[in-house]
Amino acid sequence: MSGQPPTPTHLHRSHHLSYFAHMGAVYLFHDIYGFLMEMSPDIVELIDAFAGGADTATTLTRFAGRFGDADPAQFVDVLAAHFVLVDVDAGVTDVAGDETDGIWPMCVYKGKWNVWQRRPETLTLWTAWGDRPVQRIVLDADETKMWDAFDGEKRLAELRGKFDAAKLKALVLRLTHSSVQACKLSLMPASTYAKRPGLAPKYLSSTMPYPAWRAGQPVPGERSGNMSPTDYYRNDVADAPAQFDHQETTLSHLLRVPHPALAGRTYGQALVDTLLQRDLIAVAPGSRAVRIAEIGAGLGYVARDVMARLREHGFTVDYTIVELSQTLANAQAERIGNAARWIIGDVLATELPAHSFDLILSNEMIGDLPAEQHVRADLGLAEDSGSVDKDKLRLFGKGAELAADWNVNLDDAPEPFYLLTGSFELIEKVSRWLAPGGCAVITEFGEYSMWPKLSTHLDHPELSIHFGHLAQAATAAGLTAKLEFVIDLLDFDRNVRGLATTRSHFRALAAMCEAAGAALPKIGYTPDLLDDALGKHLKVADIGEIRWDRVEDRLMGLVPHEFKALIARRPA
């Protein structure tokens, strides 16, 4: 390509690389610059072939044909452009392997999701990436001045004229390292992207919270065709509070306290208020007894508040919880005592009496049910059409069989695609279990018409929900079906501001607050709620970075408007 520099004839693998892995993918982090690259393990083999130095042409010949139709030279060019492979002859490194002089032409950006505490002349950074130990990095007065000078515009070559060069270099290398991730380096200043922020490289705002990985190790969570987290919940959930405070915080968990976005109500209270207002809790004539089943009850906060709210309105409540995890069932029992009965096991293998419940709740759990992955050709789908031989479709598993029986529209299926087998089966069961006039409320993150996507931020596989398919299944099962945003169902005040975090950011923030004597439980913080939690121990103005957003767009690590609800009702 015209203008493209030739590939160096002799390359060395950088001495400053760290690898991480999650959900079948490997990530390379360049510890000098903060570059972050997702790749497959075979690319790591290519990188490692240059350990100690190697002839480029010979190595490319060795890897010819290893990457399908892709030319390994293309990978080498990209890796060299990001100093993963370095050219000794170009002066980027010397024979001792010191590549750090390459930083001086770079601009320093502060990384996203930093946590720090400001004092008059010094600054303390806190990190807690993923499950790695909490780390505190104390900057002295000179280093704090350097930190303040990192604005994404000034190049380090300019800053070394103002600060001690050796100390500046040591600080930058310390802060860009994957163990800290407080800074990123770029040849282009921030003003380049001011009017076109979408052009900014993603690594400048990305972080790496996943576990460390070494070449030759298995890649954790390797993605396979069909998926089911059943064994994960049955066997791997050991700490119930940590599961929802750190691993998979739910919207209902954040709103388990009286919240300004819900007019001072909890999630469970707001849900009951809506159901009563819409006359969706039907009981037998002359009765005030409500029979409720909750499928997957988390830590029991929703159950606690639903029961209490209904009793405030004069109802008696018969509450059944179907829970896969004994650990979570124990936590629920601690919270609500003997106010419920438990069925421990897989809901899809559970049989309950027909027409025995007036209300069924399934709150943010159907994404954890089994799903089948398919490719269009296997199901007989033409490339330009959703038409399918339904008899053939029934041969490809339970999900495909239900898709055929219920006329699930496959016109726009991507390649490959997931069918929500477990969700379809759950709808079948809900239809049988609902009493005449009974209502089911099923919530999860997803979209009305977008095919399921595999979430990669959790420690187990979970799919978003195609709510259009869910509603189609409910209708086919004899229920009326209505779809709604959860924020509308609960009558959110959209103008409330919520704290925006990631899991790692909040963990570091909580550690910093704990060191100062302030407890920071995992709730959906607003400015007032955060002020109350900090009390006299800390001032928000002394903490970085505190980010606020409209509560419908961001609350802690969640995006509330992504959560939808299927409201399905059996005709009276």
N, C-alpha and C positions, 0 to 999 in steps of 0.2 A: 504494500500500500504506500502511495506517495507520502513522504514526510514521516513515515514510521521508522524509527531508528532500528538498525539491524539487531537481531538477537545476539547477545555477547557469546563469544566462542567458548568461554569457560565461566561457570557459575558455581557459587557456593550457597548452600542453605544458610539462611540467617541463624545466628545464635540466640535470637530474641523472639522465639515463637512459643506460644502456648496453645494447647488444643483443649477443646471442650466438646461434649457430645450430649445429645438429647433427642428422644423420639426419632431415632434412626438417622439423624444428621450429625455431621462433624463440623465444628466451627474453629477456624484459625483466628487467633488474636495476636496481632503484632505488638509486642510489649514496648517497642520504642514509639510507634506512631499512633497506636490505637486502632489500626485497620482491623476490620472484622469481616471475615469471609466464610460463607457456608459452602461446604463441599462434601463430596463422597469420600469414603476411606481410600479409594484407589488414587485420588488426587494426592492424598497424603503420601502414598507410596512414591509418586512421582517427585514430590518435594524431597523426600528422604533420600532419593537416589542421588541428590546433589550434596549430601552430607560430606563435609571435608573437601568438597570441590569435585567437579566432574566436567568432562567435555560435553558441551551442549549437543552437538550433532550425534555423538555416540549414544547419549542418553535418549534422545528423541527416537533414534532407530530402535532402541530396546523397547520403547513404549508404543511403537507404531501398532495401530489396531486395537489397543487396549481400551479405548474409549468410544467404541462404536464408530460412528461417522465423524466424530470430532477429531481434529488434528491436535496431537499433544503440543505442537509448537504454539498453538493459540493459548493453551493454558500456561505455558512457560512465559510467554510475553506478558500475560496478566500478572503472574506471580512476580516477575522481574520488575514490573511497573510499580508494584506495591512493596518492593524490597524484601519480599519473602525469599527470593533468590537474588543474590547480590553479585556484582561484577567486580572482582578484585582490581582488574586493570583500569576500571573507571574511577578508582580512588574512593569509592563508597566505603570500602573497608580496607584495613591493612592485614598483613599476614597473621597478626595476633587475633583477628576476628573482632576488632573494635569498630562497630558500624555507627557509633553514636554521633560522629561528626556530621552525619546526614541530617541532623535536626535543625541546623542553623538557618537554612532558608525557609523554615516552616513557621506558620502562624499557630498560636496556641488557642484552642477553643476550650472553654470549660465544658466538661461532659454533662450529659443530662442526668437528672436524678441523683445529684450530689446532696449530701447532708453535711452541714457544718454549723459550728457555733462560733459566733463572732465575739471576741473580747476587744478591749480598746486597741491593743497593738498586735494581738496574735489571733490565730484562727485554728480550730480543731476540726478535722474532717473525720467522719464516721462512715464505715462501709460494712455491709453485711450481705454480700452477693450470694443469692441462693441459700444454701444451707452451710456456707462457709462461716467460720467464726467471725464474730463482730471484731472489727479492727478500728483503732483510734490512731489518727495521724496528726501529730501536733506540729504546726508550723511556727517557727520563731518569728520575731519581728521583721527581719529582712525577707524571709520566705513569704510572709504575709503580704509584704509590699509587692513581691514578684507575682503572687497570686492575683492581687488587685490589678496588675498590669496585663494579665492575660485576658485580652478583649477580643480575640479572633481576628484582629487587624494587624497588630505589630508583629513583625517577624522576630524570631529569636536572635538573629544577627544584629538587629537594632537594639534589642533589650540587653544584650551582653555588653553594650557600650554604657549602660546605666547601672548594671548590677555585676557583682563578681561572677565571672563566666563559669568557673568550676562549680560554684554553689548553684547557679541558675541551671546548669546542665544536670546536676545531680537531682535537683528538685523536679525538673521536667520528667526525667526518666523514672523517678519514683512515682509521680502522679499519673503517668500514662500507662504504667504497668497494669496488667489484667487483674492483679490483686487489689488495685485501688480504683482505676477507671475514672479518675477525677478530671483528666484532661485528654484531649485528642489533638493531633497535629494535622495540618493541611497546608499544601502549597498555596491554596487560594484563600484570600481573606474573606471574612464574613460578608463584606459589602458586595462581593460578587453575587451572592445569593439573596441579597436584601429584597429585590423586586421579584425574584423567581425562587422562592424557598423550596419549591418542589425539585429543583435541580441540585440541591445540596446532597452530597453523598450520604447514604443512610447511616454509615458507621459513625458520623459525627453526633448522631442522636441515639445511637443504639447502645445497649449494655449487654453484658454477658453474665447471666446468673447461673448457668448450667454447670454440672459437675465436670471436673477435669478429666481428661482422657489421654491415653497414650496409644501410639500406633501399635497394632497387634491385639489390642483389647477388643472384646465385643462392643458393639455400639449399642448403648442402652435404648430400649424402647423401639427396636427396629420395626418399621411399619410393615404390617402384613396385610393380607386381603381382609378377611373378616376380623372383627374386633369385639371384645367383650371385657369390661373392667370388673366382672363379677368376682373373680378371685382376688383382685386388688382390695375390694371393699370387705370381702369375707376374711382376708388374712393379713392385709398390710396396714390397716388403719389401727395404730397402736395408741395414739394420743388424740382423744376426741377434740379438746379445745384447739390444739395445734392444727388439726385438720382444717378447721374453718378460719382460724386466725392467720394461717400462713399458706397452707397447701392450696386450698380452693375456697376462698371467701365467697359467700353468696350474697346476693342483694338483701335477702331477708335477714342474714346475719348482721350486716351493717346497720339494718334498721330495726334491730331488736330492742332498742331503747326509744323512748318518746322522742320524735324527730321533727324538727321544724318543717321539713319538706312534706310531712304528713300531718300538719296542723297539731303537732304535739302528740301524735299517736305512734304506736309501734306498727310494724308490718302486719302482724296478725290482727291487731285491733282494726286497722284500716280495711283489711280484707273482709272481715265480718261486717263492718259498717256498710261496705259496698253491696255485699250479698244480701243483706237485710233491706237495704234501700231499693234494690232491684227485684225484691221478692224471689230470690233464687234459693232460699232455704225453705224447702217444702216439707211439711210434716203431716202426719195423718190428721184428719179432721178432729178437732177437739183436743189435740195433743200438743204438748210443749216439749216433747222429747225429740232430740236430734241425734241421729246415728251417723257418725263420722268415721271415715277411714282416711288415714294419712299414709302415703307411700313414700318411705324414706324421710324421716323426720329430723334429720340433722342433729342439733343439740337440744331440740325440744322447745325452743323459744316460740315458734309459731303455734305448736300445740297448746302450750301454756296460755298464750294470749287469746287464741281462738276460743278455748273453753271458758276462760274468764269473761270474755266479752259477751258470749252467748248467755252465760249465767246472769250477767248484769241485765239482760233483756228478758229474764224470766224463763229461760229454757233450761231443761236438764239435758246433759250431754253424755252420750255413750260413745267413747272414743277408742278406736282400734288403730294401732300403728303396725305396719308391715315394714320391717327393717332387716336389711341384709347383714349389717355389721353389729356384732354383739357389743363391741366397744362403744358404738354410738348409742345403742339401746340402753346401755348402762348409764351413759351421760343423760339421756332423756329421762330415765327413771329418777335420777338424782334431782332433776329439775321439776318434775310433775308428780313424783310419788306414785301412788296407786290410782291416779285419776284416769289411767288408760290401761288397756290390755295390749300385749305385744305378741306378734307372730314373727319369729326370727327365721328368715330365709329369703330366698329369691322370689320376688313378687310374681315372676312369670311362671314359677312352679307352685304358686300358692292357689288353693281353691277356697273360696268363701261362698256363703249361701247367696243364691240369686236374689236380686231385688232387696238387699238387706241394708243399704246405706242411702241416706238422704243427701249426703255431701261427701265427695271424695276429693282429697287434695293431693297433688303431686307437685311438689315445689322444688324446681331446679334440680331434678334428678334424671329425667328421661334421656338427657344427653349421655348418661352413663350406661344406658341399656345396650344390649348387643346390636350390631349392625352388620350388614353384608356389603362387601365391595364387589362391584361388577364392572365389566367392560361392555361397551355397546355391541360389539360384534358377537360376543358369546350369547347375548340374548336375542340375536337376530334383528337388531335395530339397524336400519339403513343409515348411512352417514348423513343424509339430508331429511330424515323422517323419523318420527317417533312410533311409526306403526310397528307392531310386534305380534308374532304368533303367540297367543296367550297360553295355548297348551304347552308350547315349548318353554315359555317363561316359567311355568309351574315346576319345571324340572330343576330349577336353579336355587333351591332353598326356600325357607319359610317366608322371608321377606319378598322374594320374587313372586311366590305363590299368592301372597296377600295383595301385592301390587296388581297382579292379574285379576284377582277376584273383585277388587274394589276399584278397578279402572284408574289406578294412579297414573297420572299423565307423565310419560317419559319423553315427551317431545324434545325438551331442552336439556336432557341429561348430559352432563359433561363426560369426559373420558379421563380416568375411570370415574365411577360414581358410587355413592353409598345409598343403600336402602335401609330405612330405619326399622329393621326387623322387630327389635324389642318394643319400640314405641307402638308399632301396629298391633303387636300382641297385647300390649297393655290396654290399648283402646278397646280391643275385643273383651277383655276382662272387665274393664270399667263399665262397658255397656251392659254386661250381665249383672254386675253387682249393684248398679243404681236402681233404687226404687222408682216407681212411677212418679214423675215430677222432680226426681232427684237431679242434682247438678254436680259436675266435676270441673275443677279448676286445675289446669295443668300448665305450669310455667317453666320456661327455660330460655336460654339465649338462642337467637336464631332470627330468621327473616320469613316473610310471608311467601316468597317465591324463589328463594335462593337455596340451591342444593347444599346438603350438609358438608361442612368443612371440619377437618380434624384440627382441634386445638393443640397447639404445641407448647403452651406456657405451663401446663400442669405436669405433675409427675406420673400421670397415667393418661391413656387415650380417652378423649371425650369429643363428641361431635356436636356441632350446632344443629339446630332443628329446622327442617323445611316445614313451616307451619301450614302451608297450603296442603301438603300431603297429609298432615295430621288431621286437618279439618275434613279432608276428603275421606279419610278412614273413619272418622267419627260419624259422618253422614251415612256412609255405607253400613255402619254398625247400628243404624237406627236412631241415632242421636241428632238433635239439632246442634249446630256448631257455629260459634261466633269467635272471631279472632280479635285481639285487642292488645295494645301496648300495656305492659304492666304499669307504667307510670300513669296511664290514663285510668286503668282499673282502680288504682289506689289513690287517684286524684292528687298527684304530685303537685306541689308548688314549684314550677319550673324555674322561678327566678331565684330560688335559694342557691347560694354558692356552696360547693362541696370541695373538700380537700382532694387533690389529684396526686396519686402516688403509684408506685409499683410495689410488688411484694417486698423486694429487696430494699427499696427506698424507705418503706414504712418500718421495716425491721430495724434499719439503721437509725431512723428517727426515734423509734421507741427505745432503743438502747441508749441513745444520747439523753433522752428525757429521764430514763431510769437512773442514769448516773447523776443527774441533777436532782433526783428525788421526786420526780413526777411520773405517775403511772399513766400509760397511754394504751388502754385497751383498743381492740380493733373494732371501731364503730365508724359510721359514716360522718366524719367530722365536718361541721360548718365552722365559720370563724368563731362564733360564740361557744360552741362545744369545745373547740380546741383551747380557747382562752380559759374555760372552766377547768379543763384537764391540766393545763400547765400551772394554773394558780399563781403562787408567788415564786415558783421555782425558776421559770424561764419566761422570756418575752418573745413573742412571735417575731418581732423586728430583729432579734439577735440570732435567728435560725435561718439557715439556707438549706436547700431551696424549698420554700413553701409556695406551692402552686394552687390556685383556686380556679374552678370552672363551674359553669352552670350544672346543677345537680343532675339534669337529664343527660348531659353529655359526658360527665366524668364524676365518679364518686369513688374515692380511693383508687383501686385498680380496675374498677368496673365501668362499663358504659351502660347506664340504666336504660337508655332508649333501645338497646339491642335485645332487651328481655321482652318476650311476648307471652300472651296467655291464650290458651284454648279454653273457652267456656262451653262445655258440652252438657246437654240436658236431655234426659229421657222424657218423652211426652207423658203427660199425666194420664 
